[in-house]
Amino acid sequence: MVAQRAREVEISGIRKMFESAPPRSINLGLGEPDFDPPPAVVEALCRAVREGQNHYGPSAGIPALREKIASRYRDREPSTSRENVLVTGSGTEALMATALALYDPGDEVLVPNPGFVLYAPHARLAGAVPVPYSLTPARQFLPDLDELEGLVTGKTRALVVNSPSNPTGAVFPSATVDRLVAFADRHDLTIISDEVYEEIVYDRPAVSFWGRSDRAVIVNSFSKTLATTGWRIGFVVAPRPLAVEINKLHYHIMACPPTPAQVAVLAGLASDRATRAMVAEFRRRRDLVVRALRGIEGLAVVPPAGAFYAFPRFNWPASSAEVAGALLARGLITTPGDAFGSLGASHLRLSFAASRDDLRRGLRILADFGRSFSERAGGAPPSPVRPPPRGRRREAARPR
């Protein structure tokens, strides 16, 4: 008999699509760069292994890497030191350790809807209650502060934010960050800011929550910026007392992060040339995808300002899972929008971390699919996007 917590969480909808795909499918579903790590990073990993750096390291990470990460955050908060930094086994583990360190059973945690698939399950695994707040196309997928005010109760413990966003590609303007910090301060909330995509932006820089609140925990990773998703190296930047507590949970999850990979990503932080070249290519692909999506009947799209996802809305008479399944049968892997929350219904997530040739082929499949619906429905345009009604809607937030 398995534990109740195991029965209450499901396999990610992203993984379901990826693992059920037929051979030679065009993969616009799984979010990882289609680049190799920079040569200096690969060589540093090989050298570390050859030279015997294959043993346990400090639980919080090797000091040189922690110091380098801290130095990159001092422009946001000059007092940042390596004592604020904890190296983790991926951004995912950083999120889990942070949740376990912060949430008690019965606490409520504000999480984005749609939002990354781990925020709500991590709250549930800690015994807390995820309370979704709305991100809609009508608001460019930015939080509604009035709605957030209506969701707070005496049990609310934390606010989870993600900019640049997976799945929407939204990037918070500086004014939005300031308003969210003021909101969290008013209600004595800890901000957990997932900033994994902070360097992958197109229209404006991403604004970090570090240095804007003394109760912010930053989760980040090297997976996307160095194209090392399989290496599983991330980090947390947090106020020192909280970093100590997160480190305790981190130790009990995995003892310490892998030593050779830490040595390698430290070498990768010496230059951002490869990351800038990768982002320039993602920008060209973003533009290609947005142009194509705007020409497909039955679709509407908010151009992503960051990350490498488009999150178009469709008006076809089918669910997100049905549309994604039909596209999968045609050889195109996408992710159903409702894998990211109830407000992802009638959306698909398309990753443009794929070659331009694959993007063109995949978008042709999507266009053909959309044309088949439009021909049957007389070519009706997408219905107008309306924000959901405001209100607490607390029952919908509780685990089922």
C-alpha positions in Angstrom: 0.0 0.0 0.0 1.5 3.3 -1.0 1.5 6.5 1.0 -1.4 9.0 0.6 1.1 11.6 -0.7 2.1 9.3 -3.6 -1.6 8.8 -4.5 -2.2 12.5 -4.5 0.4 13.5 -7.2 0.4 12.5 -10.8 3.0 12.1 -13.5 3.5 15.4 -15.3 1.5 15.9 -18.4 4.8 17.0 -20.1 6.3 13.6 -19.4 3.2 11.7 -20.4 3.3 13.3 -23.9 7.1 12.8 -24.3 7.1 9.2 -23.2 4.1 8.1 -25.3 5.4 9.7 -28.6 5.9 7.6 -31.6 9.4 7.3 -33.1 10.6 10.2 -35.3 8.0 12.6 -33.9 8.7 16.3 -34.1 9.3 17.3 -30.5 7.9 20.7 -29.5 6.9 19.5 -26.1 9.8 19.0 -23.8 11.6 22.1 -22.6 15.3 21.9 -23.0 17.8 23.7 -25.3 18.7 21.8 -28.4 22.3 22.9 -28.0 25.4 21.2 -26.5 27.1 22.8 -23.5 30.0 25.2 -24.3 33.2 23.3 -25.2 35.0 24.8 -22.1 32.2 23.4 -19.9 32.5 19.9 -21.4 36.2 19.9 -21.1 36.1 21.0 -17.5 33.7 18.2 -16.7 36.0 15.6 -18.4 39.1 17.1 -16.7 37.4 17.0 -13.3 36.5 13.3 -13.7 40.0 12.4 -15.0 41.7 14.3 -12.2 39.8 12.5 -9.5 37.2 15.1 -8.4 34.6 12.4 -8.1 33.9 12.3 -4.4 31.5 13.9 -2.0 31.7 17.6 -1.6 30.2 20.0 0.9 26.4 19.8 1.3 26.0 23.4 0.2 28.3 23.1 -2.8 31.9 23.7 -3.5 33.0 27.1 -2.1 34.4 28.5 -5.4 31.1 28.0 -7.2 29.0 29.4 -4.3 31.3 32.5 -4.3 31.0 32.9 -8.0 27.2 32.7 -7.9 27.1 35.2 -5.0 29.3 37.7 -7.0 26.7 37.6 -9.8 24.0 38.7 -7.4 25.9 41.6 -5.7 24.7 44.1 -8.3 21.2 43.4 -6.9 22.2 43.2 -3.2 25.8 44.3 -2.4 25.9 42.3 0.8 25.3 38.9 -1.0 27.9 36.4 0.1 28.4 32.7 -0.5 26.6 32.1 2.8 23.4 33.1 0.9 24.0 30.5 -1.7 23.2 26.8 -1.8 24.1 24.6 -4.8 21.4 21.9 -5.4 20.8 18.9 -7.6 18.8 21.0 -10.2 16.2 23.7 -9.9 13.6 21.1 -9.2 15.4 19.9 -6.1 15.9 23.5 -5.1 12.1 24.0 -5.3 11.4 20.9 -3.3 13.9 21.6 -0.5 12.6 25.2 -0.3 9.0 23.9 0.0 9.9 21.4 2.7 11.8 24.1 4.6 8.9 26.7 4.5 5.6 24.9 4.4 3.8 23.3 7.3 0.7 21.1 7.0 -2.3 23.4 6.6 -0.4 26.3 5.2 -1.7 27.9 2.1 0.6 28.8 -0.8 -0.3 31.1 -3.7 0.8 29.4 -7.0 0.4 30.6 -10.6 -2.3 29.2 -12.8 -1.2 28.3 -15.4 2.2 27.7 -13.9 5.1 25.2 -13.9 3.9 21.7 -13.0 5.8 21.3 -9.7 4.7 24.2 -7.6 1.3 22.8 -6.5 2.5 19.2 -6.0 5.4 20.3 -3.9 3.0 22.2 -1.7 0.8 19.1 -1.3 3.8 16.9 -0.6 4.7 19.2 2.3 1.1 19.0 3.6 0.2 22.5 2.4 -2.7 23.7 0.2 -1.8 25.3 -3.2 -4.1 28.2 -3.9 -4.0 29.2 -7.6 -3.9 32.8 -8.8 -4.9 33.6 -12.4 -2.6 34.4 -15.3 -4.6 35.3 -18.4 -3.8 36.4 -22.0 -6.0 39.4 -21.4 -3.4 40.6 -18.8 -0.4 39.4 -20.8 -0.1 36.6 -18.3 0.8 39.0 -15.4 -0.7 38.6 -11.9 -3.8 40.6 -10.9 -3.0 42.2 -7.6 -6.6 42.7 -6.7 -7.2 39.0 -7.1 -4.2 38.2 -5.0 -5.5 40.4 -2.2 -8.8 38.4 -2.3 -7.0 35.1 -2.0 -5.0 35.8 1.2 -6.1 34.3 4.5 -4.5 33.9 7.9 -3.1 30.6 6.6 -1.3 32.0 3.6 2.5 31.4 4.0 4.1 32.1 0.6 3.8 33.5 -2.9 5.4 31.5 -5.7 6.3 33.5 -8.8 8.0 32.6 -12.1 9.5 35.2 -14.5 10.3 34.5 -17.3 7.5 32.1 -17.2 7.1 28.4 -18.1 4.7 27.9 -19.8 3.5 31.4 -20.9 6.8 33.2 -21.7 5.7 36.3 -19.7 8.4 38.5 -18.1 7.4 40.7 -15.2 8.1 44.5 -15.7 9.9 46.2 -12.8 6.7 47.8 -11.6 5.0 44.4 -11.3 7.9 43.1 -9.2 7.7 46.1 -7.0 3.9 45.7 -6.5 4.3 42.0 -5.7 7.0 42.7 -3.1 4.8 45.3 -1.5 1.9 42.8 -1.5 4.1 40.1 0.1 5.4 42.6 2.8 1.8 43.6 3.7 0.8 40.1 4.3 4.1 38.8 5.8 4.6 36.3 3.0 7.8 34.7 1.7 8.4 35.1 -2.0 9.7 32.0 -3.8 10.9 33.3 -7.2 11.7 30.7 -9.9 14.2 32.6 -12.1 15.6 29.7 -14.1 15.0 31.4 -17.5 16.3 34.9 -16.4 18.9 35.1 -19.1 16.6 33.9 -21.9 14.7 37.1 -22.6 13.9 39.0 -25.9 12.2 42.3 -25.3 13.3 43.5 -21.8 15.6 42.2 -19.1 14.2 40.0 -16.4 13.9 41.7 -13.0 15.1 39.5 -10.0 13.3 39.6 -6.7 16.7 39.4 -5.0 17.6 42.7 -3.3 14.0 43.9 -3.5 12.7 41.9 -0.5 14.5 40.5 2.6 12.1 37.5 2.4 12.7 36.4 -1.1 14.1 33.0 -2.0 15.6 32.7 -5.5 15.6 29.4 -7.3 17.8 29.2 -10.4 19.6 26.6 -12.5 22.4 26.1 -15.0 20.3 23.6 -17.1 18.9 26.2 -19.5 21.7 28.8 -19.8 24.5 26.3 -20.2 22.4 23.6 -22.0 23.2 21.1 -19.3 19.7 19.8 -18.4 20.9 16.3 -17.9 23.6 17.3 -15.4 21.0 18.4 -12.8 22.7 21.4 -11.2 20.8 24.3 -9.7 21.0 26.7 -6.8 19.2 28.7 -4.2 19.9 32.3 -3.1 18.2 33.1 0.2 18.6 35.1 3.4 21.3 33.5 5.5 19.1 32.0 8.3 16.7 30.6 5.7 19.6 29.2 3.6 20.8 27.2 6.6 17.3 25.7 7.0 16.9 24.9 3.3 20.4 23.3 3.4 19.2 20.9 6.1 16.4 19.6 3.9 18.7 19.6 0.8 21.1 17.3 2.7 18.4 14.9 3.6 17.3 14.8 -0.1 20.6 14.2 -1.7 23.5 14.9 0.7 25.5 17.0 -1.7 25.4 18.1 -5.4 27.6 16.2 -7.9 31.2 17.4 -7.7 32.3 17.1 -11.4 29.3 19.0 -12.6 29.9 21.8 -10.2 33.5 22.2 -11.4 32.2 22.2 -15.0 29.5 24.9 -14.5 32.0 27.0 -12.6 34.1 27.1 -15.8 31.0 28.0 -17.8 30.5 31.1 -15.7 33.7 32.6 -16.9 32.0 33.8 -20.1 28.4 34.3 -21.3 29.2 34.2 -25.0 27.6 30.8 -25.7 24.5 31.8 -23.8 24.1 35.1 -25.7 24.5 33.2 -29.0 21.9 30.7 -27.9 19.4 33.4 -26.9 19.9 35.2 -30.2 18.9 32.0 -32.0 15.9 31.5 -29.7 14.8 35.1 -30.5 14.8 34.3 -34.3 12.8 31.1 -33.6 10.4 33.0 -31.3 9.7 35.4 -34.2 9.2 32.5 -36.6 6.8 30.7 -34.3 4.7 33.8 -33.5 4.3 34.7 -37.2 3.2 31.2 -38.0 0.8 30.9 -35.1 -0.9 34.2 -36.1 -1.6 32.7 -39.5 -3.4 29.6 -38.1 -7.2 29.8 -38.0 -8.6 29.2 -34.6 -5.4 30.3 -32.7 -4.5 33.4 -30.7 -1.1 34.0 -29.2 0.6 36.5 -26.8 4.2 36.8 -28.0 6.5 35.3 -25.4 9.0 37.9 -23.9 11.2 35.2 -22.4 11.9 31.5 -21.9 11.4 29.4 -25.1 7.7 28.6 -25.1 4.7 29.9 -26.9 1.3 29.3 -25.2 -1.4 29.8 -27.9 -5.1 29.6 -27.1 -7.4 27.7 -29.5 -11.1 27.8 -30.0 -11.5 24.3 -31.5 -14.2 22.1 -29.9 -11.9 19.8 -28.1 -9.9 19.7 -24.8 -6.2 20.5 -24.6 -5.5 16.8 -24.0 -7.6 15.8 -27.1 -5.8 18.4 -29.3 -2.4 17.3 -28.0 -3.3 13.7 -28.6 -4.5 14.3 -32.1 -1.3 16.2 -32.9 0.7 13.4 -31.4 -1.0 10.9 -33.8 0.1 13.2 -36.6 3.7 13.1 -35.4 3.9 16.4 -33.5 4.6 16.4 -29.7 3.1 19.4 -27.9 2.1 19.8 -24.2 -1.6 20.2 -23.3 -2.1 23.6 -21.6 -4.1 22.2 -18.7 -1.1 20.2 -17.5 -0.1 23.6 -16.1 -3.4 24.3 -14.3 -7.1 24.8 -15.1 -6.5 28.1 -16.9 -4.3 26.3 -19.3 -7.4 24.7 -20.8 -7.8 25.6 -24.5 -4.0 26.2 -24.7 -1.0 24.3 -26.0 2.5 24.8 -24.9 4.9 24.8 -27.9 8.7 24.8 -27.2 10.8 26.5 -29.8 13.9 24.9 -28.4 14.0 22.9 -31.7 15.6 23.5 -35.1 14.0 26.0 -37.4 13.4 23.1 -39.8 11.6 21.1 -37.1 9.6 24.2 -36.1 8.4 24.8 -39.7 7.4 21.1 -40.1 5.7 21.0 -36.8 3.8 24.3 -37.4 2.6 23.0 -40.8 1.1 20.0 -39.0 -0.5 22.3 -36.5 -1.8 24.5 -39.3 -3.3 21.5 -41.2 -4.9 20.4 -38.0 -6.4 23.8 -37.4 -7.6 24.1 -41.0 -9.5 20.8 -40.6 -11.4 22.2 -37.7 -12.1 25.5 -39.3 -13.4 23.9 -42.5 -15.9 22.0 -40.4 -16.9 25.1 -38.4 -17.0 27.6 -41.2 -13.7 29.2 -40.3 -14.9 31.0 -37.2 -12.3 33.3 -35.6 -11.0 32.6 -32.1 -13.4 33.8 -29.4 -12.3 36.9 -27.5 -10.2 36.3 -24.4 -11.9 37.3 -21.2 -10.4 37.2 -17.7 -12.0 34.9 -15.2 -14.3 36.3 -12.6 -12.5 37.5 -9.5 -13.0 35.8 -6.2 -11.6 33.4 -3.8 -12.8 30.1 -5.5 -11.1 28.3 -2.6 -12.6 24.9 -3.1 -11.1 24.6 -6.6 -7.7 25.2 -5.1 -7.8 22.2 -2.7 -6.2 18.8 -3.6 -8.6 16.2 -5.0 
